[in-house]
């Protein structure tokens, strides 16, 4: 079974004072790309996603580039489902977009989203907006780890509706992140004045 403990043992999850891409701080970082160096673990995660996907009725599979797409693609392969993926816009903004061939295919379809590690959910929210704007619907979300108990809702007619999207996470354990610009910043790393690490650079 996949657990936070196994990921720690394999060195995928590391304890220190880390900065996330959103600028938030965390005391444990998930080096998702290290899962690709552990083929047995990677395979087990993919097969778990395949099993969980049976809970949903959907037409296609998607996962945000790069790592979400890398996890979602083999699931689509095993289920013989079409696969599309969104990317960050060139401008470096946080919006996600689907290239034209994918955008045309999404219209009127139900999608299952697969992602690796979800913290605040801000990038998944961008995927939900992009799918809705293309006339697609989201059946559900499967994540390796929903670290902060993010609860997705449907984007309808330009705003968030009250309609929840079901999300299943392979790992149940919660790990908080902290807003370091907040006056009431409770980040333990900041309080202990530990060096802040950018996990993409080291
Ligand atoms: Zn901090």
Boltz pocket constraint, residues with backbone or C-beta under 6 A from the ligand:
constraints:
  - pocket:
      binder: B
      contacts: [[A, 17], [A, 18], [A, 25], [A, 26], [A, 178], [A, 180], [A, 187], [A, 188], [A, 189], [A, 190], [A, 191]]
      max_distance: 6.0
